[in-house]
Every structure is written in C-alpha cells, then in structure tokens.
Amino acid sequence: MSAQGYPAWLRWWPIYRRNLLVWRKLAIASVLGNIADPLITLVAFGYGLGRLLPEVEGVPYINFLAAGSICMSTMMAASFESLYSAYSRMQVQRTWESLLNAPLELNDVVIAEALWAATKSMMSGVAILLVMVALGIAQNWTVLAILPVVAMIGLCFASIGLCFNALAKGYDFFTYYFTLVLTPMVFLSGVYYPVAGLPEWLAVWARHLPLAAAVDLVRPLVLGSWPTEWVRPVLILLGTTAAALSLALVLTRRRFSK
C-alpha cells in the first residue's frame, strides 16, 4: 500500500482500502454482530410490546420502532468501530505508527478511520432496513432516501467516537461513553417513544441531539412520507459531524505529540 500518486485530499484512500481488505476476512461475523442486537430489539419490542401498545402517533408500534432501530444500529456500529477497533489499531497493534512511516499525515489516518467506521455502520443500517422490507414493515419507495441519511448518521457518530478514542487510556474508558452518552441519548431521542412525551424542558433539549435529528429524518421515510422539517435535523447532523471531526483531529494530534 502506498500513498504516492494520490492528491493530498485523497491520501486517506489507501488506509481505508487497507481496513476494507482486513475486514473482508471477518465480514459475515462482523455484519451479523452489528445487526443482532438492534434486530432482536426490533422483533422483541416491536411484536411483543406492540401487542400491548398497538399504535403510537397513529401508526403500528413496530413501524414506529423500525426507524429508531435503523438509527440506533447505525450509531452503535459507528461507535464500536471508531472506539474499540480504532483504538486497537492505534494503541495495541500500533498500525497507525506504521502507516505514518509512509508519506501520510496523521490527519489522513483519522479521516480514513472516520470514513471506514461510517461505511461499516452504513452496512448495519442497510441490513436492518432490508430485514424490515422483508418483514413488510417498510415497503414504500421513500425508504431509498434513508440511505444518504444513514451515511450521515454513521459519519457523525464515527467522528464523535474518534474524539473519545483520542482521549482513551484503555478499553475501559469507552464504558463511560456508552453508559453516560449513548445510552441516555437512545432513550431521549425518540427511538422507543415520542420525544413529545418527555417533559417540555427536556424535550426541547433532546430535539437537538444528533440521534433525535436522525430519527426525525428516518421515521417519516419509513412510514412512506417526506419529513415536513428536514433542514434543522440535517444541519444538526452535519454541524455535529464537522465539529466532532475537527475536534478529533486536534485531540489525536495532541496525543501523538506527547
């Protein structure tokens, strides 16, 4: 693998390709591992709780939950890849240090990791979407518009994850992120129940979370309509991504300068 011959803005590509080639050896197990939990949640809660709670906001509960499952699956897959896998390559395997012996910069490595994590998470989100189509939960042509949204979700949470990766002293550090950041975000972002059901002060704050923005975009598309308000959630996702990726670059450079 060589970065020679690539323009500066494309130097991340050999690193991305290297991750892809390594992943191909464990592709099936990787995809199944990423979709198992959200798929079980979708079936168990959607069909189980759906019998006790037939409709939410006028739609069957399993259809309501389906959109949240896509977003949550994408978020979790991006987070695991940008945390545990990226940390292994950075700190344990020392892959990043080896890459920096090539004509590459640290920024190229971080950007490649963000794009790779986003790609893996998109695979998980699309897999959940295909299962939903097979089960007859989502069969509207508007589901095609979910694909670019899933890509934005993956890149957003991959960028956030790389910030925490740059700060981590070990794998245990990531427990704080999952427990104190991601888990509360799942329950505040309308995955399992409408954000409107929260206290007003909390609902106003929750609507600005990136996962809530993602759900606001995906849920109408699953139900066969277009989001009535799409500018705000798109700006939240893009703005969070830009801020998080910029911070990840700064924190990673600081870590490697010590």
Disulfide bonds with the S-S distance in Angstrom:
none
